[in-house]
């Protein structure tokens, strides 16, 4: 089957002996490239090529104006706005948010040749009627609001005059000017033959220009459509061509050229639903691999059309390696490059700096950026990582430039460049960005990172462009305006791919596909809100006003998408229409109405296959992890046993042997973090250390009320000291940290109050505070030294009875320190508190053999329960308890402890995960 452009080339070669007098106008540059190549391959003789224009470049040629860049248009509009606004006006940052919408409206009004004075007057009258004040005298805000609408026409005129003074124009102005300049153009090109190719929806200016040329010169127009759509009075794919037939005098009683009947041919159409967006690209990748394996030549005439162009990046990552040749018509968005995030973070860094400096997380994120890591690496020393560790070690919740210092002069220069003492203006910021680019360039040249160098070149050009604008327009020299401008520029910039435009698999957007035909079409994101784009109304002009002035509404936009959709299907044989089965809950996005329309077409139903694709789900049964004790692991165990098991490490093993392996043998959870709020372990450390300082002066003394009252007076100073010590430079003057500080004060004060009550009825002598204890164990079957070590919080004597006391800042209850079966104490983590108390009793017994001793826990979250004493019971629920720890108790515990340690140290018994 011949493509539309091939048919056109055949017509040109058979009709015109010479092509150099022809001017061909097509919808896009891409179509022009394909047409030029088709001419070259089809012609069997040497000839001069015709002039080939896209419609935009053709109109620009007639108007003799150049298209102003998007930022240039926005700045010129703000300049015009500033010159006519005498009252309080928006700054550039605020203006940029609504200025873009106004630009679109000006553009559309000009392209449709609307009388601007008339429409702006109408718009101002509507706002006057709609304003919300019922008072006779309008307030200042309402007066300014109405004045804005009355100034639209002067603003429009001033804006256009400023652009024309530079021989520039926005698209609408270029179109309106082209219509005015058309007679002169026709006079200068009377000997030329114009041929218009593949058009559908036309704005008023385009329609006027084409009709004038058709009526007054030698000209032809070829439509790329099918009678199937044109002859159907309600089919949107033929909507615009039917309108042209009715309204264009030149078309009256003339057959439409270029119309071919191919849509009715037999086709293989697959409608494929895939969950989520990225899954669509994965499906397409799998589909391409299948085509490559079955018939590789098919890929030479295959196109992937991205309904949502944001899927380009995941699609590129999904193309199989077996496909060697791919041509990408679309540009890679600059916003998706690593440099975009670097400079966005750098700009955000300058904007968000306050009197305290920067919030630590922002600095950590910035220093973790891969390009900053490259920049801060000097002589194989990564200074970014060193700075991150410095922030964490000093626990800086806020970081200022004085904190960030380096021992390397080269890095010190970088630090001054990035972490500025004072907030820069827009011009200084851009100069710094250019310096960073040049610094990175040296690193990329050394590492031969060619893609990175391409990124750098694009950004260097972008910053140069911004610098020129800042110098010309003084109103964008603050960082907020710079942010708006940078974001706007970045959004529209692309990194262009270089490739063979006619070789291999083609990837393009919907608009690039105009006038092109492919045997195999893969179209993605065929969902509502994408194809068609839906009822977006980013305009100041109300819907009814648009209808009155015949400006395009969502109805016309829907018809445009419908035409592009069906035009792709016309000559294709294999069609894959992929959509997302998981619509957005808030924004909709269900399967496109175009698919529903296709499925209700009785003539096409036999050609259609519907598929719902989903990843194969293979349920995996969770298997508990098991680690065999090889020689390396046994070496770790020996080292740990020699240094000494702690009651906590043994409790970790009882809870889950894998936790013991990771935490106590490998130490992999010991990650230094900035404590923005006081962590639970830091909280406990502060309580323990504060009590140690308070009680130490009274060792081996019977406590009295004077001592406790003295301690109470020292609580605040002691706690503050230990906060400074354990919480490093963390801020406890506000927020959750202030609450934590107050809680520690309350815990210790409440504890001392209870102690005061206790000494009124009992004689209490403090024998030890935070005593370090250890014992060498002789474990049957273990051939290497084994120790048990720990720090005992408190040893005292109450009415002559020795007590071992352990402080817990968490909540502990009485059942957790009572045991019935000795084996459960080393098997069930619920009894870990009792296990720890017995470990301390065993170690204390080694230093001073005991007759009778008691042990207990003071839980600061359960202070009212007093000391929770260890006890043994004959059975659960029994009220008969034995609180005494004797030599017999120690012997029984030693037996089960040896059993536990023997299991841990046995090379034949693997570490088996427990379900926690």
C-alpha positions in Angstrom: 0.0 0.0 0.0 1.3 3.4 -1.0 1.7 6.0 1.8 0.0 9.4 1.5 3.2 11.2 0.8 4.3 8.6 -1.8 1.0 9.2 -3.6 1.7 12.9 -3.5 5.2 12.4 -4.9 3.9 10.2 -7.8 1.3 13.0 -8.6 4.0 15.7 -8.6 6.5 13.8 -10.8 3.7 12.9 -13.3 2.1 16.4 -13.3 5.0 18.9 -13.1 8.0 18.6 -15.5 10.0 20.9 -13.1 9.7 21.0 -9.4 11.8 24.0 -8.5 8.8 26.4 -9.1 6.7 24.5 -6.5 6.2 25.6 -2.9 5.0 22.7 -0.7 3.4 23.5 2.7 2.9 20.6 5.2 1.7 20.4 8.8 5.1 19.7 10.3 8.9 19.8 9.6 9.0 16.0 10.1 6.5 15.5 7.2 8.7 17.8 5.1 11.8 15.7 5.8 10.0 12.5 4.8 8.6 14.1 1.6 12.0 15.3 0.5 13.5 11.8 1.0 10.5 10.2 -0.8 11.1 12.6 -3.8 14.8 11.6 -3.9 14.2 7.9 -3.8 11.2 7.9 -6.3 12.6 10.2 -9.0 14.7 8.5 -11.6 16.4 11.7 -12.8 18.3 14.6 -11.3 16.1 17.6 -10.4 15.9 20.6 -8.2 13.8 20.0 -5.1 10.8 22.3 -4.5 10.7 24.6 -1.5 9.2 22.7 1.4 7.8 24.6 4.5 5.9 23.6 7.6 2.8 25.8 8.0 4.4 27.8 10.8 7.6 28.5 8.9 5.5 29.4 5.8 3.4 31.9 7.6 6.5 33.3 9.3 8.1 33.7 5.9 5.1 35.7 4.6 5.0 37.9 7.7 8.7 38.7 7.6 8.7 38.5 11.4 10.7 36.1 13.6 9.2 34.1 16.4 10.1 35.5 19.8 11.1 32.9 22.3 8.6 32.1 25.1 10.6 33.9 27.8 11.1 36.9 25.5 7.3 37.1 25.0 6.7 36.9 28.8 9.2 39.6 29.6 7.9 41.9 26.8 4.3 41.4 28.1 5.5 42.3 31.7 7.2 45.4 30.3 4.0 46.4 28.6 2.0 45.6 31.7 4.3 47.7 33.8 4.2 50.7 31.4 0.3 50.9 31.4 -0.3 50.0 35.1 -0.1 53.1 37.2 -1.6 51.5 40.4 0.0 48.8 42.5 1.2 46.1 40.1 2.2 42.5 40.6 5.9 41.6 40.8 7.3 39.4 38.0 7.1 36.2 40.0 3.3 36.7 40.6 2.7 38.0 37.1 4.4 34.9 35.5 1.6 32.7 37.0 -1.2 34.4 35.0 0.9 36.0 32.3 1.3 32.7 30.4 -2.5 32.3 30.3 -2.9 35.9 28.9 -0.2 35.1 26.3 -2.2 32.1 25.1 -5.4 34.2 24.8 -3.6 36.9 22.8 -2.1 34.3 20.6 -5.5 32.6 20.0 -7.3 35.9 19.4 -4.8 36.9 16.7 -4.7 33.5 15.0 -8.5 33.7 14.6 -8.3 37.3 13.5 -10.7 38.5 16.1 -11.5 42.2 16.5 -9.5 42.8 19.7 -11.2 46.1 20.7 -14.5 44.3 20.4 -13.7 41.1 22.3 -11.8 42.9 25.1 -14.6 45.4 25.6 -17.1 42.5 25.7 -14.8 40.7 28.3 -14.6 43.8 30.5 -18.4 44.2 30.4 -18.8 40.6 31.5 -16.5 41.1 34.5 -18.3 44.4 35.4 -21.6 42.5 35.5 -20.1 39.5 37.4 -18.2 41.4 40.1 -19.3 40.6 43.6 -19.8 44.0 45.2 -23.4 45.4 45.6 -22.2 48.7 47.0 -22.6 51.9 45.0 -19.0 53.0 45.7 -16.6 50.3 44.7 -13.7 49.3 47.0 -10.2 49.8 45.9 -9.7 46.0 45.2 -12.8 45.9 43.0 -11.8 49.1 41.2 -8.4 47.6 40.4 -9.9 44.4 39.3 -12.3 46.1 36.8 -9.5 48.4 35.7 -7.3 45.4 34.8 -10.0 44.1 32.4 -10.4 47.6 30.9 -6.7 47.7 30.2 -6.5 44.5 28.2 -6.8 46.2 24.8 -4.1 48.8 25.6 -1.9 46.0 27.1 -2.4 43.9 23.9 -1.5 46.9 21.6 1.6 47.9 23.7 2.8 44.3 23.8 2.5 43.8 20.0 4.2 47.2 19.3 7.2 46.3 21.6 7.6 42.9 19.8 7.3 44.5 16.3 9.9 47.1 17.2 12.4 44.2 17.4 11.0 42.5 14.3 9.6 39.8 16.5 6.2 38.4 17.1 4.3 35.7 19.0 2.6 33.1 16.8 -0.7 34.9 16.7 0.8 38.2 15.8 2.9 36.5 13.0 -0.3 35.0 11.6 -2.3 38.3 11.7 0.7 40.1 10.1 1.0 37.4 7.5 -2.7 38.0 6.5 -1.9 41.7 6.1 1.2 41.0 4.1 -0.3 38.4 1.9 -1.0 40.6 -1.1 2.6 41.6 -1.3 3.7 38.0 -1.0 1.4 36.9 -3.8 2.7 39.7 -6.0 6.3 38.6 -5.4 5.5 34.9 -6.0 3.0 35.0 -8.8 5.0 32.5 -10.9 5.1 29.9 -8.1 2.7 27.0 -7.6 1.6 26.4 -4.1 0.6 22.9 -2.9 -0.9 22.4 0.6 -0.6 18.9 1.9 -2.3 16.9 4.7 -4.2 19.7 6.6 -7.2 19.2 8.7 -8.0 21.7 11.5 -7.1 25.3 10.5 -7.3 28.5 12.4 -9.0 31.5 10.7 -5.6 33.0 9.6 -4.4 29.8 8.1 -7.8 29.3 6.4 -7.7 32.8 5.0 -4.1 32.5 3.6 -4.8 29.1 2.0 -8.0 30.2 0.4 -6.5 33.4 -0.9 -3.6 31.5 -2.5 -5.9 28.8 -3.9 -8.2 31.5 -5.4 -5.5 33.9 -6.8 -2.6 31.7 -7.9 -1.8 28.3 -9.3 -2.3 26.0 -6.3 -3.5 22.6 -5.2 -4.6 21.2 -1.8 -4.4 17.5 -0.8 -6.3 16.2 2.1 -5.2 13.2 4.0 -8.4 11.5 5.0 -10.9 8.8 4.1 -14.5 8.8 2.7 -15.4 6.6 5.7 -15.1 9.7 8.0 -15.9 12.5 5.6 -19.2 11.0 4.4 -20.3 10.3 8.0 -22.1 13.5 9.1 -21.4 12.9 12.8 -17.9 11.4 12.7 -15.4 13.9 14.3 -12.5 12.6 12.2 -14.1 14.3 9.2 -15.5 17.3 11.1 -13.1 20.0 9.8 -12.9 18.8 6.2 -16.7 18.8 6.0 -16.7 22.4 7.4 -14.1 23.4 4.8 -16.3 21.9 2.1 -19.3 23.9 3.3 -17.5 27.3 3.8 -14.7 27.5 1.2 -16.0 28.9 -2.1 -13.0 27.4 -3.9 -14.0 23.9 -2.8 -17.6 24.1 -4.0 -18.4 21.4 -6.5 -14.8 20.2 -6.6 -13.7 16.7 -5.7 -11.3 16.5 -2.7 -7.8 15.6 -3.7 -5.8 13.0 -1.8 -8.8 11.2 -0.4 -8.2 7.4 -0.5 -10.4 4.6 0.8 -8.1 2.5 3.0 -9.7 2.5 6.4 -12.1 -0.2 5.3 -9.3 -2.6 4.5 -8.7 -5.6 6.7 -6.6 -4.7 9.7 -5.3 -6.4 12.8 -6.3 -4.1 15.7 -5.4 -5.1 19.3 -6.8 -3.0 22.2 -4.6 -3.7 25.2 -5.3 -2.6 28.8 -2.2 -2.5 31.0 -2.2 -1.4 34.7 -0.3 1.9 35.3 1.7 4.1 33.0 5.2 2.6 33.2 3.8 -0.9 32.7 2.6 0.3 29.3 6.2 0.9 28.2 7.3 -2.5 29.6 4.5 -4.1 27.6 5.6 -2.2 24.4 9.2 -3.4 25.0 8.0 -7.0 25.2 5.9 -6.4 22.1 8.9 -5.1 20.2 11.0 -8.1 21.2 8.2 -10.4 19.9 8.1 -8.5 16.6 11.9 -8.6 16.3 12.0 -12.3 16.8 9.1 -13.1 14.4 9.8 -10.6 11.6 12.6 -8.1 12.1 11.9 -6.3 8.8 8.5 -5.2 10.2 10.3 -2.8 12.6 11.6 -0.7 9.6 8.0 0.4 9.1 6.9 0.6 12.7 6.1 3.7 14.8 5.6 4.1 18.5 3.3 7.1 19.1 3.4 8.3 22.7 0.0 9.8 23.6 1.7 10.9 26.9 5.2 12.2 26.0 6.3 11.9 29.6 6.6 8.2 28.9 9.7 8.7 26.7 12.2 8.0 29.4 10.7 4.7 30.7 10.1 3.7 27.1 13.8 4.2 26.2 14.7 2.0 29.2 12.2 -0.7 27.9 13.4 -1.1 24.3 15.1 -4.5 23.9 18.9 -4.5 23.2 18.2 -6.7 20.2 16.7 -3.7 18.4 19.8 -1.9 17.0 18.3 1.1 15.1 15.8 3.5 16.8 15.0 7.1 15.7 13.5 9.5 18.2 11.7 12.5 16.7 10.9 13.9 20.2 13.5 15.7 22.3 14.5 14.3 25.7 13.1 16.8 28.3 15.8 18.7 30.1 13.7 18.5 33.3 14.5 14.7 33.4 18.3 15.2 33.5 20.3 14.9 36.7 21.6 18.5 36.2 18.0 19.9 36.3 17.5 18.5 39.8 21.0 19.8 40.8 20.3 23.4 39.9 16.7 23.2 41.1 18.1 22.1 44.5 20.8 24.8 44.4 18.2 27.5 43.7 16.0 26.2 46.4 19.0 26.3 48.8 19.4 30.0 48.2 15.7 30.8 48.5 15.1 28.8 51.7 18.0 30.0 53.7 16.9 31.9 56.8 18.5 33.4 59.9 19.3 29.9 61.3 20.8 28.7 58.0 19.4 25.7 56.2 17.4 22.8 57.6 19.8 19.8 57.8 17.8 17.5 55.6 18.0 19.9 52.7 21.8 20.1 53.0 22.1 16.3 53.3 19.9 15.8 50.1 22.0 18.4 48.2 25.3 16.8 49.3 24.0 13.4 48.3 23.3 14.5 44.7 25.6 12.4 42.4 27.0 15.5 40.7 27.8 17.2 44.0 29.6 14.0 45.0 31.7 14.2 41.8 32.3 17.9 42.4 33.4 17.5 46.0 35.7 14.5 45.4 39.4 15.7 45.4 42.4 13.4 45.4 40.1 10.3 45.8 38.7 11.9 49.0 34.9 12.5 49.0 34.4 15.7 51.0 30.7 15.6 50.5 30.5 12.4 52.6 32.8 13.9 55.2 30.5 17.0 55.5 27.5 14.7 55.8 29.2 12.8 58.6 30.1 16.1 60.3 26.5 17.2 60.3 25.3 13.9 61.8 28.1 13.7 64.4 27.4 17.3 65.6 23.6 16.7 65.4 23.0 20.0 63.6 19.3 20.4 63.0 20.1 23.6 61.2 23.3 24.3 59.3 24.9 27.6 58.5 27.8 28.4 56.1 30.2 28.8 59.1 29.5 25.1 60.0 30.6 23.9 56.6 34.4 23.9 56.5 36.9 21.7 54.8 40.6 21.0 55.2 41.1 21.2 51.4 41.6 24.7 49.9 40.0 23.5 46.6 36.9 22.3 48.3 36.8 25.4 50.5 36.4 27.5 47.3 33.5 25.3 46.3 31.9 25.6 49.7 32.0 29.4 49.4 30.6 29.2 45.9 27.6 27.0 46.9 26.8 27.8 50.5 26.7 31.6 50.4 26.8 33.8 53.4 24.3 36.3 52.0 21.3 35.7 49.7 22.4 36.4 46.1 20.5 38.4 43.5 19.5 36.7 40.2 22.6 37.8 38.3 25.0 36.6 41.0 23.1 33.3 41.2 23.5 32.7 37.4 27.2 33.5 37.5 27.6 30.9 40.2 25.7 28.4 38.2 28.0 29.0 35.2 31.0 28.4 37.5 29.5 25.1 38.7 29.0 24.0 35.1 32.7 24.8 34.3 33.8 22.9 37.4 31.8 19.9 36.4 33.1 20.1 32.8 36.6 19.4 34.0 35.4 16.3 36.0 33.4 15.1 33.0 36.3 15.5 30.6 38.5 13.4 32.9 35.8 10.7 33.2 34.9 11.0 29.4 31.2 11.3 30.3 30.0 12.5 26.9 26.3 12.5 27.8 27.1 14.5 30.9 29.0 17.0 28.7 25.9 17.4 26.5 23.8 18.2 29.6 26.4 20.8 30.7 26.4 22.5 27.3 22.6 22.8 27.3 22.6 24.2 30.8 25.4 26.6 30.1 23.5 27.9 27.1 20.4 28.2 29.3 22.2 30.2 31.9 23.7 32.5 29.3 20.3 33.1 27.9 19.0 33.9 31.4 21.9 36.2 32.0 21.1 38.2 28.9 17.5 38.5 30.0 18.4 39.6 33.5 20.7 42.3 32.2 18.0 43.6 29.8 15.1 43.3 32.2 15.9 44.5 35.7 12.6 43.3 37.2 13.7 39.6 37.2 16.7 40.0 39.4 15.2 38.5 42.6 15.4 34.8 43.2 11.6 34.2 43.3 11.3 35.7 39.8 14.4 33.7 38.8 12.7 30.5 40.0 9.6 31.1 37.9 11.7 31.9 34.9 14.1 29.0 35.3 11.2 26.5 35.7 9.4 27.9 32.6 12.5 27.8 30.5 13.5 24.3 31.7 10.0 22.9 31.0 10.3 23.8 27.3 13.9 22.9 26.7 14.8 19.5 25.3 18.0 17.6 24.5 17.7 16.7 20.9 18.6 13.2 19.7 20.7 12.7 16.6 19.8 9.9 14.3 18.6 8.7 10.9 15.1 10.1 10.6 14.0 7.4 8.2 15.9 4.4 9.6 14.6 1.7 11.9 11.9 1.9 14.6 10.4 5.4 14.9 9.4 7.0 18.2 7.3 10.2 18.1 4.5 12.2 19.6 1.0 12.5 18.2 1.7 15.8 16.3 4.9 14.5 14.7 2.8 11.7 13.1 0.8 14.1 10.8 0.8 13.1 7.1 3.1 10.0 7.9 2.0 6.4 7.4 3.4 3.2 9.0 2.5 -0.4 8.5 2.6 -1.1 12.2 1.4 1.4 14.8 1.8 1.2 18.6 -0.1 4.0 20.3 0.2 4.4 24.1 -1.9 6.2 26.7 -5.2 6.0 24.9 -7.0 7.3 27.9 -9.5 10.2 28.6 -7.6 13.3 29.4 -4.8 12.4 27.1 -6.5 11.2 23.9 -8.5 13.4 23.7 -7.1 15.9 26.2 -10.5 16.7 27.8 -12.1 20.0 29.0 -9.1 22.0 30.1 -9.9 25.7 30.1 -6.6 27.5 30.7 -8.0 30.8 29.4 -9.5 34.1 30.6 -12.1 34.0 27.9 -15.4 32.2 29.0 -16.8 29.3 27.0 -19.9 31.3 25.7 -17.7 34.1 24.5 -15.4 31.6 22.6 -18.5 30.2 21.0 -19.7 33.6 19.9 -16.3 34.6 18.4 -15.8 31.1 16.9 -12.7 30.5 18.9 -11.9 26.8 19.4 -13.4 25.1 22.5 -12.9 21.6 23.8 -15.3 20.3 21.2 -12.9 21.4 18.4 -9.9 20.1 20.3 -11.6 16.7 20.7 -12.2 16.7 16.9 -8.5 17.4 16.3 -7.5 14.4 18.4 -10.1 12.2 16.8 -8.7 13.1 13.3 -5.1 12.3 14.3 -6.2 9.0 15.9 -8.2 7.7 12.9 -5.6 9.1 10.4 -3.0 6.8 12.0 -5.3 3.9 11.6 -6.1 4.6 7.9 -3.3 2.8 6.1 -1.8 0.8 9.0 -2.2 -3.0 8.9 -1.1 -3.9 12.5 -2.4 -1.6 15.2 -1.7 -1.9 18.9 -3.7 0.6 21.1 -2.4 0.5 24.6 -4.3 2.2 27.6 -3.9 2.4 31.3 -6.5 0.3 33.1 -6.0 2.0 36.4 -7.5 5.5 36.1 -6.6 8.3 38.5 -9.1 8.4 41.3 -9.4 12.2 41.3 -8.8 13.1 37.7 -10.5 10.3 35.9 -8.6 9.0 32.9 -10.5 5.9 32.1 -10.3 4.2 28.7 -10.6 6.7 25.9 -13.9 7.3 24.2 -12.0 6.8 20.9 -11.6 3.1 21.9 -15.3 2.9 22.8 -16.2 4.5 19.5 -14.0 2.0 17.7 -15.6 -0.9 19.5 -19.1 0.2 18.5 -18.2 0.3 14.8 -19.8 -2.8 13.4 -17.5 -2.7 10.3 -14.4 -2.9 12.5 -15.5 -5.2 15.3 -14.3 -8.3 13.3 -10.7 -6.8 13.1 -10.5 -6.0 16.9 -9.1 -8.1 19.7 -9.3 -6.9 23.2 -6.6 -7.9 25.7 -6.1 -7.1 29.4 -2.4 -7.5 30.1 -1.0 -7.8 33.6 2.3 -8.9 35.1 2.4 -12.6 36.0 2.0 -12.9 39.8 4.0 -15.7 41.3 3.1 -16.0 45.0 6.2 -16.6 47.1 5.9 -18.3 50.4 7.9 -16.5 53.0 10.7 -18.8 54.1 12.4 -18.1 57.3 16.0 -17.1 56.8 18.7 -19.5 57.9 22.4 -18.7 58.2 24.9 -21.5 58.6 27.8 -20.8 60.9 30.8 -21.0 58.5 34.4 -20.2 59.6 33.9 -16.4 59.2 30.7 -16.3 61.2 32.3 -18.5 63.9 35.2 -16.0 64.1 32.7 -13.2 64.6 31.0 -15.2 67.4 34.4 -15.9 69.1 35.3 -12.2 69.1 31.9 -11.3 70.4 32.0 -14.0 73.1 35.5 -13.0 74.2 34.6 -9.3 74.4 31.5 -10.3 76.3 27.8 -11.0 75.6 25.6 -8.4 77.1 22.1 -9.1 78.5 20.7 -7.0 75.6 22.6 -8.9 72.9 21.4 -12.2 74.4 17.8 -10.9 74.5 18.2 -10.0 70.8 19.1 -13.6 70.1 16.1 -14.8 72.1 13.8 -12.4 70.2 15.2 -13.3 66.7 18.7 -14.8 66.0 18.9 -12.9 62.7 18.5 -9.6 64.6 21.4 -10.8 66.9 23.4 -11.6 63.7 22.8 -8.2 62.1 23.0 -5.9 65.1 25.4 -7.5 67.5 27.7 -9.5 65.1 27.7 -7.3 62.0 26.7 -4.0 63.7 25.0 -2.9 60.5 22.2 -0.9 62.2 24.7 1.4 63.8 24.0 4.2 61.3 24.7 7.8 62.4 21.6 10.0 61.9 20.9 13.6 62.7 18.4 13.4 65.6 16.0 16.1 64.7 13.9 15.0 67.7 15.3 13.1 70.7 15.4 9.4 69.8 14.3 6.8 72.4 17.8 5.5 73.0 19.2 9.1 73.5 16.2 9.7 75.9 17.1 6.7 78.0 20.8 7.6 78.1 20.0 11.1 79.4 17.8 9.7 82.2 20.4 7.1 83.2 23.3 9.6 83.2 21.3 12.3 85.0 20.4 9.8 87.8 24.0 8.7 88.0 25.3 12.2 88.6 22.5 13.0 91.1 23.1 9.8 93.3 26.9 9.5 93.1 27.7 11.9 95.9 25.6 9.8 98.3 27.2 6.3 97.7 27.3 4.1 100.8 25.1 6.5 102.7 21.6 6.0 104.1 19.4 8.4 102.1 17.6 11.1 104.0 15.2 13.9 103.1 17.9 16.5 102.8 19.8 14.5 100.2 16.7 14.0 98.1 15.7 17.7 98.3 19.3 18.6 97.3 19.0 16.3 94.3 15.6 17.8 93.4 17.3 21.2 93.2 19.9 19.9 90.9 17.6 18.1 88.4 17.3 20.9 85.8 21.0 21.7 85.6 21.9 18.0 85.4 19.4 17.2 82.7 20.5 20.2 80.6 24.1 19.1 80.9 23.3 15.6 79.7 21.1 16.9 76.9 24.0 18.9 75.7 26.3 15.9 76.0 24.0 13.2 74.4 22.0 15.3 72.0 25.1 17.1 70.7 24.1 20.5 69.3 20.4 19.6 69.0 17.9 22.3 69.7 15.7 21.7 72.8 14.2 25.1 73.0 11.1 24.3 71.0 8.9 21.7 69.4 9.1 18.0 70.3 12.5 18.3 71.8 11.2 20.8 74.3 8.5 18.3 75.2 11.1 15.6 75.5 13.2 17.8 77.8 10.2 18.5 80.0 9.3 14.8 80.1 12.8 13.9 81.4 12.5 16.5 84.1 9.1 15.2 85.1 10.3 11.5 85.1 13.3 12.3 87.4 11.3 14.6 89.7 8.5 12.1 90.0 11.1 9.4 90.7 12.7 11.4 93.5 9.3 12.2 95.0 8.7 8.4 95.2 12.1 7.9 96.7 11.3 10.6 99.3 8.2 8.7 100.3 10.1 5.4 100.4 12.9 6.6 102.8 10.2 7.8 105.3 9.3 4.1 105.9 12.5 2.3 105.0 16.3 2.6 105.4 17.8 2.8 101.9 21.5 2.8 101.3 22.9 3.3 97.7 25.8 0.8 97.2 26.5 1.3 93.5 25.4 3.4 90.5 26.1 2.4 86.9 28.4 -0.3 88.0 30.3 -2.1 85.2 30.2 -5.9 85.8 31.6 -8.9 84.0 32.0 -12.6 84.5 33.9 -15.3 82.7 31.6 -18.3 82.0 32.6 -21.9 81.6 30.1 -23.2 79.1 30.1 -26.9 78.4 31.0 -27.7 74.8 32.4 -24.2 74.1 36.1 -24.3 73.7 36.8 -20.6 73.4 36.5 -17.9 76.2 33.0 -16.6 76.9 32.2 -13.6 79.0 29.1 -11.8 80.2 29.2 -8.1 80.7 26.9 -5.3 81.5 26.3 -2.1 83.4 24.1 -2.3 86.4 22.0 0.8 87.0 21.7 0.7 90.7 22.6 -1.6 93.7 21.1 -0.6 97.0 20.2 -2.0 100.4 16.6 -1.7 101.6 16.1 -2.5 105.3 19.2 -4.7 105.1 18.2 -6.6 101.9 20.4 -6.2 98.8 18.5 -5.1 95.7 19.6 -4.9 92.0 17.6 -2.2 90.2 17.4 -1.7 86.4 15.9 1.5 85.0 13.6 1.3 82.0 12.3 4.5 80.3 9.8 2.3 78.4 6.7 0.6 79.9 7.2 -2.6 81.9 4.6 -4.6 83.8 4.8 -7.0 86.7 4.1 -10.2 84.6 7.2 -9.5 82.5 9.5 -10.1 85.5 7.8 -13.2 86.8 8.7 -16.7 85.6 7.2 -20.2 86.0 9.3 -22.4 83.7 13.1 -21.8 83.6 13.3 -22.9 80.0 11.0 -20.2 78.8 13.3 -17.5 80.0 15.8 -18.3 77.3 13.2 -19.1 74.6 10.4 -16.4 75.0 11.3 -12.7 74.5 8.3 -11.7 76.7 10.5 -12.6 79.7 13.5 -10.6 78.5 13.3 -8.2 81.4 13.4 -11.1 83.9 16.3 -12.6 81.9 18.3 -9.3 82.1 17.8 -9.0 85.9 19.1 -12.5 86.4 22.1 -11.7 84.2 22.9 -8.8 86.5 22.4 -11.0 89.6 24.7 -13.6 88.2 27.5 -11.0 87.5 27.0 -9.4 90.9 27.3 -12.7 92.6 30.6 -13.3 91.0 32.0 -10.1 92.6 30.3 -10.6 96.0 28.7 -14.0 96.6 25.2 -13.5 97.8 23.0 -15.2 100.4 19.7 -13.5 99.5 19.2 -10.7 97.0 16.2 -9.1 95.3 16.1 -7.7 91.8 13.6 -5.4 90.1 12.9 -2.8 87.4 11.8 0.8 87.8 9.7 1.7 84.8 9.4 5.4 84.3 6.3 5.0 82.3 4.8 2.9 85.1 6.3 4.7 88.2 3.2 4.3 90.3 3.8 0.6 90.4 7.1 1.2 92.2 9.9 -1.4 91.9 8.6 -4.3 89.8 10.3 -7.2 91.6 11.6 -10.4 90.0 9.7 -13.4 91.2 9.3 -17.1 90.6 5.9 -18.8 90.7 4.8 -22.4 90.6 2.1 -21.8 88.0 0.7 -18.9 86.0 -1.9 -16.9 87.9 -0.6 -18.0 91.3 -0.5 -15.3 93.9 2.2 -17.1 95.8 5.5 -15.6 94.6 9.1 -15.9 95.7 11.0 -12.6 95.3 14.3 -13.9 96.7 17.3 -14.7 94.5 19.5 -17.3 96.2 22.4 -19.5 95.2 19.9 -22.0 94.0 18.3 -19.5 91.8 21.7 -18.5 90.4 22.5 -22.2 89.7 19.2 -22.8 87.9 19.7 -19.7 85.8 23.3 -20.6 85.0 22.1 -23.9 83.6 19.7 -22.3 81.2 22.1 -19.5 80.3 24.8 -22.1 79.5 22.3 -23.9 77.3 21.5 -20.7 75.4 25.2 -19.7 74.9 26.0 -23.3 73.9 23.3 -23.0 71.2 24.7 -19.7 70.0 28.3 -20.9 69.8 27.5 -24.4 68.4 28.8 -24.3 64.7 26.3 -27.1 63.8 23.2 -25.1 64.8 22.4 -22.4 62.2 20.9 -19.0 63.0 17.3 -19.4 62.2 14.9 -16.5 61.8 11.9 -16.2 64.1 8.7 -14.6 63.1 8.4 -11.5 65.2 
